[in-house]
Amino acid sequence: MKKLATIIFIILIFVPMIIYLNPFTWGMRRMPKYRPSSDTTNLLLDLDKKYNMEMNVGEVIDTLWYFRDIKNNKISKLENFELNLTDEDDKPINLDKVKDYVKDFSSEFEHKKYFDSIKVYAKYDSIIYKTKMK
């Protein structure tokens, strides 16, 4: 009888703790920083050299959960892929070069089916160029 009471006591204490402390039970997910694949970084480096610009990947949704949710049809609206234009000089931005850069990037980007559009941000401008991916 003592063993049964002990087992019931342990179950009553540990089961709620396991359910409460498990973040996947409540739908909480860690949002890590997006790390582009090697193909994407190589594409950015090649286009940087070609257009003499310096672009970095901006704040993009984490691919692990985002890709899974899209494959499982849990997300109805696709997100934007952000690129940051980093120039040390304060010279005006050549929008034609930015458009050509984005056009080349979108044509060779490996994950284009997961994103709605591409946004390009500059240091002092909020959005300098936005284009649809599809």
DSSP file (Angstrom, degrees, kcal/mol; ACC not computed):
  #  RESIDUE AA STRUCTURE BP1 BP2  ACC     N-H-->O    O-->H-N    N-H-->O    O-->H-N    TCO  KAPPA ALPHA  PHI   PSI    X-CA   Y-CA   Z-CA
    1    1 A M     >        0   0    0      0, 0.0     4,-2.1     0, 0.0     5,-0.2   0.000 360.0 360.0 360.0 -37.8    0.0    0.0    0.0
    2    2 A K  H  >  +     0   0    0      2,-0.2     4,-2.1     1,-0.2     5,-0.1   0.886 360.0  51.0 -66.3 -38.2    2.9    2.4    0.8
    3    3 A K  H  > S+     0   0    0      2,-0.2     4,-2.4     1,-0.2    -1,-0.2   0.907 109.8  49.7 -66.3 -41.2    4.5    1.7   -2.6
    4    4 A L  H  > S+     0   0    0      1,-0.2     4,-2.3     2,-0.2    -1,-0.2   0.902 111.0  49.2 -64.0 -41.6    1.3    2.4   -4.4
    5    5 A A  H  X S+     0   0    0     -4,-2.1     4,-2.2     2,-0.2    -1,-0.2   0.882 111.5  50.1 -65.2 -37.9    0.8    5.7   -2.6
    6    6 A T  H  X S+     0   0    0     -4,-2.1     4,-2.5     2,-0.2    -2,-0.2   0.911 110.9  48.7 -66.7 -42.5    4.4    6.6   -3.4
    7    7 A I  H  X S+     0   0    0     -4,-2.4     4,-2.5     2,-0.2    -2,-0.2   0.911 112.4  47.9 -64.5 -43.3    4.0    5.9   -7.1
    8    8 A I  H  X S+     0   0    0     -4,-2.3     4,-2.6     2,-0.2    -1,-0.2   0.905 111.6  50.9 -64.0 -41.2    0.7    7.9   -7.2
    9    9 A F  H  X S+     0   0    0     -4,-2.2     4,-1.3     2,-0.2    -2,-0.2   0.911 111.2  47.8 -61.6 -43.4    2.4   10.8   -5.4
   10   10 A I  H  X S+     0   0    0     -4,-2.5     4,-3.0     2,-0.2     5,-0.3   0.911 112.7  48.6 -65.1 -42.2    5.3   10.7   -7.9
   11   11 A I  H  X S+     0   0    0     -4,-2.5     4,-1.8     1,-0.2    -2,-0.2   0.914 109.3  52.6 -63.9 -42.5    3.0   10.6  -10.9
   12   12 A L  H  < S+     0   0    0     -4,-2.6    -1,-0.2    -5,-0.2    -2,-0.2   0.771 117.6  38.4 -66.4 -24.4    0.9   13.5   -9.5
   13   13 A I  H  X S+     0   0    0     -4,-1.3     4,-1.0    -3,-0.2    -2,-0.2   0.891 120.8  39.3 -90.3 -45.8    4.0   15.6   -9.1
   14   14 A F  H  X S+     0   0    0     -4,-3.0     4,-2.6     2,-0.2     5,-0.2   0.831 106.2  59.8 -82.6 -32.6    6.1   14.7  -12.2
   15   15 A V  H  X S+     0   0    0     -4,-1.8     4,-2.3    -5,-0.3     5,-0.2   0.946 108.6  44.4 -63.9 -48.0    3.5   14.5  -14.9
   16   16 A P  H  > S+     0   0    0      0, 0.0     4,-2.7     0, 0.0    -1,-0.2   0.883 113.5  52.6 -63.7 -33.2    2.3   18.1  -14.5
   17   17 A M  H  X S+     0   0    0     -4,-1.0     4,-2.7     2,-0.2    -2,-0.2   0.921 109.7  47.8 -65.3 -42.6    5.9   19.2  -14.3
   18   18 A I  H  X S+     0   0    0     -4,-2.6     4,-1.0     2,-0.2    -1,-0.2   0.912 115.4  44.9 -64.9 -42.2    6.8   17.5  -17.6
   19   19 A I  H  < S+     0   0    0     -4,-2.3     3,-0.2    -5,-0.2    -2,-0.2   0.911 116.6  45.8 -68.0 -41.5    3.7   18.9  -19.3
   20   20 A Y  H  < S+     0   0    0     -4,-2.7    -2,-0.2    -5,-0.2    -1,-0.2   0.880 116.1  44.0 -70.5 -37.6    4.3   22.4  -17.9
   21   21 A L  H  < S+     0   0    0     -4,-2.7    -1,-0.2    -5,-0.2    -2,-0.2   0.586  89.2  95.9 -86.4 -10.2    8.1   22.5  -18.7
   22   22 A N    >X  -     0   0    0     -4,-1.0     3,-0.9    -3,-0.2     4,-0.8  -0.718  59.5-161.8 -82.7 112.4    7.8   21.0  -22.2
   23   23 A P  T 34>S+     0   0    0      0, 0.0     5,-2.1     0, 0.0     4,-0.5   0.771  85.9  60.8 -68.4 -24.1    7.8   24.0  -24.6
   24   24 A F  T 345S+     0   0    0      1,-0.2     3,-0.1     3,-0.2    -2,-0.1   0.730  94.9  63.2 -76.5 -19.8    6.4   22.0  -27.5
   25   25 A T  T <45S+     0   0    0     -3,-0.9    -1,-0.2     1,-0.2    -5,-0.1   0.885 110.7  37.6 -66.5 -37.7    3.3   21.2  -25.5
   26   26 A W  T  <5S-     0   0    0     -4,-0.8    -1,-0.2    -3,-0.2    -2,-0.2   0.435 115.6-111.7 -95.3  -1.3    2.4   24.8  -25.4
   27   27 A G  T   5 +     0   0    0     -4,-0.5     2,-0.4     1,-0.3    -3,-0.2   0.622  64.9 148.7  82.6  12.1    3.5   25.7  -28.9
   28   28 A M      < -     0   0    0     -5,-2.1     2,-0.4    -6,-0.1    -1,-0.3  -0.666  24.1-172.4 -82.0 132.9    6.5   27.8  -27.8
   29   29 A R        -     0   0    0     -2,-0.4     2,-0.3    -3,-0.1    -5,-0.0  -0.967  26.4-118.6-128.1 142.6    9.4   27.7  -30.2
   30   30 A R        -     0   0    0     -2,-0.4    -2,-0.0     1,-0.1     0, 0.0  -0.620  24.4-145.6 -75.1 134.5   12.8   29.1  -29.9
   31   31 A M        -     0   0    0     -2,-0.3     3,-0.1    34,-0.0    -1,-0.1  -0.749  22.0-173.1-106.0  85.8   13.4   31.6  -32.7
   32   32 A P        -     0   0    0      0, 0.0     2,-0.2     0, 0.0    30,-0.2  -0.257  34.2 -87.4 -74.3 167.1   17.0   31.3  -33.7
   33   33 A K        -     0   0    0      1,-0.1     2,-0.3    29,-0.1    28,-0.1  -0.490  47.0-106.1 -74.2 140.8   18.8   33.6  -36.1
   34   34 A Y        -     0   0    0     26,-0.5    -1,-0.1    -2,-0.2    28,-0.1  -0.496  32.2-164.3 -68.8 130.2   18.5   32.6  -39.8
   35   35 A R        -     0   0    0     -2,-0.3    28,-0.1    -3,-0.0    -1,-0.0  -0.966  17.4-133.0-117.2 115.3   21.8   31.3  -41.1
   36   36 A P        -     0   0    0      0, 0.0    21,-0.0     0, 0.0     0, 0.0  -0.297  24.8-108.5 -67.3 151.7   21.9   31.2  -44.9
   37   37 A S     >  -     0   0    0      1,-0.1     4,-2.3     4,-0.0     5,-0.2  -0.183  32.1-102.2 -71.2 170.6   23.1   28.0  -46.6
   38   38 A S  H  > S+     0   0    0      1,-0.2     4,-2.4     2,-0.2     5,-0.2   0.856 122.6  54.9 -65.6 -34.5   26.5   27.9  -48.3
   39   39 A D  H  > S+     0   0    0      2,-0.2     4,-2.3     1,-0.2    -1,-0.2   0.908 109.4  47.3 -63.9 -41.1   24.8   28.2  -51.8
   40   40 A T  H  > S+     0   0    0      2,-0.2     4,-2.5     1,-0.2    -2,-0.2   0.911 112.7  48.0 -67.9 -42.1   23.1   31.4  -50.7
   41   41 A T  H  X S+     0   0    0     -4,-2.3     4,-2.4     2,-0.2    -2,-0.2   0.903 112.8  48.9 -65.9 -39.4   26.3   32.9  -49.2
   42   42 A N  H  X S+     0   0    0     -4,-2.4     4,-2.6     2,-0.2    -2,-0.2   0.899 110.6  51.2 -65.0 -39.3   28.2   32.0  -52.3
   43   43 A L  H  X S+     0   0    0     -4,-2.3     4,-2.4     2,-0.2    -2,-0.2   0.922 110.9  48.3 -62.4 -44.0   25.5   33.6  -54.4
   44   44 A L  H  X S+     0   0    0     -4,-2.5     4,-2.3     2,-0.2    11,-0.2   0.905 111.9  49.4 -63.4 -41.4   25.6   36.8  -52.3
   45   45 A L  H  X S+     0   0    0     -4,-2.4     4,-2.0     2,-0.2    -2,-0.2   0.918 111.9  48.2 -64.7 -42.7   29.4   36.9  -52.6
   46   46 A D  H  X S+     0   0    0     -4,-2.6     4,-2.3     1,-0.2    -2,-0.2   0.916 113.9  45.9 -63.8 -43.1   29.4   36.5  -56.4
   47   47 A L  H  X S+     0   0    0     -4,-2.4     4,-2.6     2,-0.2     6,-0.3   0.847 108.5  57.1 -70.4 -32.3   26.7   39.1  -56.8
   48   48 A D  H  X>S+     0   0    0     -4,-2.3     5,-1.2    -5,-0.2     4,-1.0   0.917 111.4  42.9 -60.9 -43.0   28.6   41.5  -54.5
   49   49 A K  H  <5S+     0   0    0     -4,-2.0    -2,-0.2     3,-0.2    -1,-0.2   0.901 114.6  50.5 -69.0 -40.6   31.6   41.2  -56.7
   50   50 A K  H  <5S+     0   0    0     -4,-2.3    -2,-0.2     1,-0.2    -1,-0.2   0.915 123.0  28.7 -65.5 -44.1   29.6   41.5  -59.9
   51   51 A Y  H  <5S-     0   0    0     -4,-2.6    -1,-0.2     2,-0.1    -2,-0.2   0.409 101.8-124.3-100.1   0.9   27.7   44.6  -58.9
   52   52 A N  T  <5S+     0   0    0     -4,-1.0     2,-0.3     1,-0.2    -3,-0.2   0.913  71.3 120.6  55.0  46.9   30.3   46.1  -56.6
   53   53 A M      < -     0   0    0     -5,-1.2     2,-0.5    -6,-0.3    -1,-0.2  -0.837  60.9-130.2-129.8 167.3   27.8   46.3  -53.7
   54   54 A E        +     0   0    0     -2,-0.3    32,-2.9    32,-0.1     2,-0.4  -0.923  30.5 172.2-127.6 108.1   27.7   44.7  -50.3
   55   55 A M  E     -A   85   0A   0     -2,-0.5     2,-0.3   -11,-0.2    30,-0.2  -0.900   7.5-173.8-115.7 143.3   24.5   42.9  -49.3
   56   56 A N  E     -A   84   0A   0     28,-2.2    28,-3.4    -2,-0.4     2,-0.4  -0.906  36.3 -96.6-127.5 159.0   23.8   40.8  -46.2
   57   57 A V  E     -A   83   0A   0     -2,-0.3    26,-0.3    26,-0.2     3,-0.1  -0.625  44.3-154.4 -75.2 130.6   20.9   38.7  -45.2
   58   58 A G        -     0   0    0     24,-2.8     2,-1.1    -2,-0.4   -24,-0.1   0.208  47.1 -40.8 -85.1-152.0   18.6   40.7  -43.0
   59   59 A E  S    S+     0   0    0    -26,-0.1     2,-0.3    24,-0.1    -1,-0.2  -0.682  72.1 170.4 -82.2 104.3   16.2   39.5  -40.3
   60   60 A V        -     0   0    0     -2,-1.1   -26,-0.5    -3,-0.1     3,-0.1  -0.862  40.4 -95.1-116.0 148.2   14.6   36.4  -41.9
   61   61 A I        -     0   0    0     19,-0.4     2,-0.1    -2,-0.3   -28,-0.1  -0.310  54.4 -89.9 -60.9 143.1   12.3   33.9  -40.3
   62   62 A D     >  -     0   0    0    -30,-0.2     4,-1.7     1,-0.1     5,-0.2  -0.333  34.8-145.2 -57.6 128.9   14.1   30.8  -39.0
   63   63 A T  H  > S+     0   0    0      1,-0.2     4,-2.8     3,-0.2     5,-0.4   0.822  87.1  65.1 -71.3 -33.0   14.1   28.3  -41.8
   64   64 A L  H  > S+     0   0    0      1,-0.2     4,-1.5     2,-0.2    -1,-0.2   0.959 115.9  25.7 -58.3 -56.0   13.8   25.1  -39.8
   65   65 A W  H  > S+     0   0    0      2,-0.2     4,-2.7     1,-0.2     5,-0.2   0.873 122.2  54.5 -77.1 -37.1   10.3   25.8  -38.4
   66   66 A Y  H  X S+     0   0    0     -4,-1.7     4,-2.0     2,-0.2    -2,-0.2   0.932 110.3  45.8 -63.6 -46.1    9.2   28.0  -41.2
   67   67 A F  H  X S+     0   0    0     -4,-2.8     4,-2.4     2,-0.2    -1,-0.2   0.903 113.7  49.9 -63.8 -41.5   10.0   25.4  -43.9
   68   68 A R  H  X S+     0   0    0     -4,-1.5     4,-2.0    -5,-0.4    -2,-0.2   0.923 110.2  50.0 -63.1 -43.4    8.3   22.7  -41.9
   69   69 A D  H  <>S+     0   0    0     -4,-2.7     5,-3.1     1,-0.2     6,-0.8   0.873 111.6  48.2 -65.0 -36.4    5.2   24.7  -41.4
   70   70 A I  H ><5S+     0   0    0     -4,-2.0     3,-1.3     3,-0.2    -1,-0.2   0.908 110.8  50.7 -70.1 -40.6    5.0   25.5  -45.1
   71   71 A K  H 3<5S+     0   0    0     -4,-2.4    -2,-0.2     1,-0.3    -1,-0.2   0.857 113.6  45.6 -64.1 -32.9    5.5   21.9  -46.0
   72   72 A N  T 3<5S-     0   0    0     -4,-2.0    -1,-0.3    -5,-0.2    -2,-0.2   0.308 113.6-119.7 -92.1   9.5    2.7   20.9  -43.6
   73   73 A N  T < 5S+     0   0    0     -3,-1.3    -3,-0.2    -5,-0.1    -4,-0.1   0.842  74.4 129.7  56.5  39.3    0.4   23.7  -44.9
   74   74 A K      < +     0   0    0     -5,-3.1     2,-0.5    -6,-0.1    -4,-0.2   0.597  60.5  63.1 -93.4 -14.2    0.2   25.4  -41.5
   75   75 A I        -     0   0    0     -6,-0.8    -1,-0.1     1,-0.1    -2,-0.1  -0.945  54.7-178.4-114.8 128.9    1.1   28.8  -42.9
   76   76 A S  S    S+     0   0    0     -2,-0.5     2,-0.5     1,-0.2    -1,-0.1   0.717  70.7  55.4 -95.8 -23.2   -1.2   30.5  -45.3
   77   77 A K  S    S-     0   0    0     39,-0.0    -1,-0.2     0, 0.0     2,-0.1  -0.944  76.6-138.7-117.2 127.3    0.9   33.7  -45.9
   78   78 A L        -     0   0    0     -2,-0.5    37,-0.2     1,-0.1     2,-0.1  -0.478  20.9-128.6 -79.3 153.6    4.5   33.6  -47.0
   79   79 A E  E     - b   0 115A   0     35,-0.6    37,-3.3    -2,-0.1    38,-0.6  -0.402  22.3 -98.2 -96.4 174.0    7.0   36.0  -45.5
   80   80 A N  E     - b   0 117A   0     36,-0.2     2,-0.6    35,-0.2   -19,-0.4  -0.647  23.2-133.8 -91.1 148.9    9.5   38.4  -47.1
   81   81 A F  E     - b   0 118A   0     36,-3.3    38,-2.6    -2,-0.3     2,-0.4  -0.922  28.1-149.0 -99.9 125.0   13.2   37.7  -47.6
   82   82 A E  E     - b   0 119A   0     -2,-0.6   -24,-2.8    36,-0.2     2,-0.4  -0.796  16.2-173.2-105.5 136.3   15.2   40.6  -46.4
   83   83 A L  E     -Ab  57 120A   0     36,-2.9    38,-2.9    -2,-0.4     2,-0.5  -0.975  14.4-145.9-120.5 139.1   18.6   41.9  -47.7
   84   84 A N  E     -Ab  56 121A   0    -28,-3.4   -28,-2.2    -2,-0.4     2,-0.7  -0.919   5.9-146.9-107.6 126.1   20.5   44.7  -46.1
   85   85 A L  E     -A   55   0A   0     36,-4.0     2,-0.7    -2,-0.5    38,-0.4  -0.820  17.0-166.8 -89.9 116.5   22.6   47.0  -48.3
   86   86 A T        +     0   0    0    -32,-2.9     2,-0.4    -2,-0.7   -32,-0.1  -0.908  14.5 165.6-112.6 110.0   25.6   48.1  -46.3
   87   87 A D        -     0   0    0     -2,-0.7    36,-0.1     1,-0.1    -2,-0.0  -0.976  27.6-159.1-120.7 134.6   27.6   51.0  -47.7
   88   88 A E  S    S+     0   0    0     -2,-0.4    -1,-0.1     2,-0.0     2,-0.1   0.822  76.4  74.6 -78.1 -31.5   30.2   52.9  -45.8
   89   89 A D  S    S-     0   0    0      1,-0.1    -2,-0.1     3,-0.0     0, 0.0  -0.414  78.3-135.6 -80.9 157.1   29.9   55.9  -48.1
   90   90 A D        +     0   0    0     -2,-0.1    -1,-0.1     2,-0.0     3,-0.1   0.007  59.9 132.4 -98.3  27.9   27.0   58.3  -48.0
   91   91 A K        -     0   0    0      1,-0.1    -4,-0.0     0, 0.0    -2,-0.0  -0.435  67.8 -88.1 -77.0 155.7   26.7   58.4  -51.8
   92   92 A P        -     0   0    0      0, 0.0     2,-0.4     0, 0.0    -1,-0.1  -0.261  44.5-109.8 -64.9 150.9   23.3   58.0  -53.3
   93   93 A I        -     0   0    0     -3,-0.1     2,-1.0     1,-0.1     3,-0.1  -0.658  20.1-131.8 -86.1 132.1   22.1   54.4  -54.1
   94   94 A N     >  -     0   0    0     -2,-0.4     4,-1.7     1,-0.2     3,-0.2  -0.740  18.3-166.6 -83.6 105.6   21.9   53.4  -57.7
   95   95 A L  H  > S+     0   0    0     -2,-1.0     4,-2.5     1,-0.2    -1,-0.2   0.792  83.6  59.5 -68.3 -28.4   18.4   51.8  -57.9
   96   96 A D  H  > S+     0   0    0      2,-0.2     4,-2.3     1,-0.2    -1,-0.2   0.909 106.5  47.4 -66.2 -40.7   19.1   50.2  -61.3
   97   97 A K  H  > S+     0   0    0     -3,-0.2     4,-2.4     2,-0.2    -2,-0.2   0.890 111.8  50.8 -65.5 -38.1   22.0   48.3  -59.9
   98   98 A V  H  X S+     0   0    0     -4,-1.7     4,-2.6     2,-0.2    -2,-0.2   0.914 110.1  49.6 -65.3 -42.5   19.9   47.2  -56.9
   99   99 A K  H  X S+     0   0    0     -4,-2.5     4,-2.3     2,-0.2    -2,-0.2   0.914 112.9  46.4 -62.5 -43.6   17.1   46.1  -59.3
  100  100 A D  H  X S+     0   0    0     -4,-2.3     4,-2.4     2,-0.2     5,-0.2   0.898 112.1  51.7 -65.6 -39.7   19.5   44.0  -61.4
  101  101 A Y  H  X S+     0   0    0     -4,-2.4     4,-2.6     1,-0.2    -2,-0.2   0.941 112.6  44.6 -60.1 -48.7   21.1   42.6  -58.2
  102  102 A V  H  X S+     0   0    0     -4,-2.6     4,-2.9     2,-0.2     5,-0.2   0.869 111.3  54.0 -67.0 -36.7   17.7   41.5  -56.9
  103  103 A K  H  X S+     0   0    0     -4,-2.3     4,-1.5    -5,-0.2    -1,-0.2   0.929 112.5  43.4 -63.5 -44.9   16.7   40.1  -60.2
  104  104 A D  H  X S+     0   0    0     -4,-2.4     4,-1.4     2,-0.2    -2,-0.2   0.896 114.7  50.8 -66.0 -39.8   19.8   38.0  -60.4
  105  105 A F  H  X S+     0   0    0     -4,-2.6     4,-1.2    -5,-0.2     3,-0.4   0.936 110.6  47.6 -64.0 -46.2   19.4   36.9  -56.8
  106  106 A S  H  < S+     0   0    0     -4,-2.9    -1,-0.2     1,-0.2    -2,-0.2   0.805 109.4  54.3 -67.8 -28.2   15.8   35.9  -57.2
  107  107 A S  H  < S+     0   0    0     -4,-1.5    -1,-0.2    -5,-0.2    -2,-0.2   0.814 120.0  31.0 -75.1 -27.7   16.5   33.9  -60.3
  108  108 A E  H  < S+     0   0    0     -4,-1.4     2,-0.2    -3,-0.4    -2,-0.2   0.404  86.8 121.7-110.0   1.7   19.3   31.8  -58.6
  109  109 A F    ><  -     0   0    0     -4,-1.2     3,-0.8     1,-0.1   -69,-0.0  -0.484  52.3-150.4 -71.4 132.3   18.0   31.7  -55.0
  110  110 A E  T 3  S+     0   0    0      1,-0.2     3,-0.3    -2,-0.2    -1,-0.1   0.740  90.0  45.1 -79.0 -23.3   17.5   28.1  -53.9
  111  111 A H  T >   +     0   0    0      1,-0.2     3,-1.7     2,-0.1     4,-0.4  -0.058  69.6 125.6-109.8  32.5   14.6   28.7  -51.4
  112  112 A K  G X   +     0   0    0     -3,-0.8     3,-0.8     1,-0.3    -1,-0.2   0.743  65.5  64.6 -67.7 -21.5   12.5   31.0  -53.5
  113  113 A K  G 3  S+     0   0    0     -3,-0.3    -1,-0.3     1,-0.2    -2,-0.1   0.659  99.5  55.1 -74.7 -12.5    9.4   28.9  -53.1
  114  114 A Y  G <  S+     0   0    0     -3,-1.7   -35,-0.6   -36,-0.1     2,-0.4   0.535 102.4  63.2 -95.2  -7.2    9.4   29.6  -49.4
  115  115 A F  E <   -b   79   0A   0     -3,-0.8   -35,-0.2    -4,-0.4     3,-0.1  -0.921  62.1-151.9-125.4 147.6    9.3   33.4  -49.6
  116  116 A D  E    S-     0   0A   0    -37,-3.3    17,-2.7    -2,-0.4    18,-0.6   0.923  73.4 -18.6 -78.7 -50.4    6.9   35.8  -51.0
  117  117 A S  E     -bC  80 132A   0    -38,-0.6   -36,-3.3    15,-0.3     2,-0.5  -0.905  60.3-108.8-152.3 174.0    9.1   38.7  -52.0
  118  118 A I  E     -bC  81 131A   0     13,-2.4    13,-2.1    -2,-0.3     2,-0.4  -0.964  25.9-165.9-115.9 129.5   12.5   40.3  -51.5
  119  119 A K  E     -bC  82 130A   0    -38,-2.6   -36,-2.9    -2,-0.5     2,-0.5  -0.935   5.7-155.3-112.5 138.8   13.0   43.5  -49.6
  120  120 A V  E     -bC  83 129A   0      9,-2.6     8,-2.7    -2,-0.4     9,-1.1  -0.968  11.9-169.0-115.4 123.4   16.2   45.5  -49.7
  121  121 A Y  E     -b   84   0A   0    -38,-2.9   -36,-4.0    -2,-0.5     2,-0.2  -0.847   3.6-160.0-109.5 146.3   17.0   47.8  -46.8
  122  122 A A        -     0   0    0      3,-1.3   -36,-0.1    -2,-0.3   -39,-0.0  -0.661  37.5 -95.9-113.5 176.6   19.6   50.5  -46.6
  123  123 A K  S    S+     0   0    0    -38,-0.4   -37,-0.1    -2,-0.2    -1,-0.1   0.927 119.6  14.2 -61.3 -48.0   21.2   52.1  -43.6
  124  124 A Y  S    S+     0   0    0     -3,-0.0     2,-0.4     2,-0.0    -1,-0.2   0.552 115.5  77.5-108.1 -10.4   19.0   55.2  -43.5
  125  125 A D        -     0   0    0      1,-0.2    -3,-1.3     0, 0.0     3,-0.2  -0.825  66.5-148.5-101.0 140.1   16.2   54.2  -45.9
  126  126 A S  S    S-     0   0    0     -2,-0.4     2,-0.4     1,-0.3    -1,-0.2   0.991  83.5  -0.9 -71.8 -59.9   13.5   51.8  -44.7
  127  127 A I        +     0   0    0     -6,-0.1    -1,-0.3     1,-0.1    -6,-0.2  -0.984  58.4 170.1-131.4 122.0   12.8   50.0  -48.0
  128  128 A I  S    S+     0   0    0     -8,-2.7     2,-0.3    -2,-0.4    -7,-0.2   0.692  74.3   9.9-101.5 -21.5   14.6   51.0  -51.1
  129  129 A Y  E     +C  120   0A   0     -9,-1.1    -9,-2.6   -31,-0.0     2,-0.4  -0.948  57.1 178.8-158.1 135.8   13.3   48.1  -53.3
  130  130 A K  E     +C  119   0A   0     -2,-0.3     2,-0.3   -11,-0.2   -11,-0.2  -0.994  11.2 174.8-138.4 131.2   10.7   45.4  -53.0
  131  131 A T  E     -C  118   0A   0    -13,-2.1   -13,-2.4    -2,-0.4     2,-0.2  -0.972  33.0-109.3-136.4 150.6   10.0   42.8  -55.6
  132  132 A K  E     -C  117   0A   0     -2,-0.3   -15,-0.3   -15,-0.2   -16,-0.1  -0.526  19.3-148.5 -75.3 145.1    7.7   39.7  -55.9
  133  133 A M              0   0    0    -17,-2.7   -16,-0.2    -2,-0.2    -1,-0.1   0.841 360.0 360.0 -83.5 -35.1    9.5   36.4  -55.9
  134  134 A K              0   0    0    -18,-0.6    -1,-0.2   -21,-0.0   -17,-0.1   0.437 360.0 360.0-102.6 360.0    7.1   34.4  -58.1
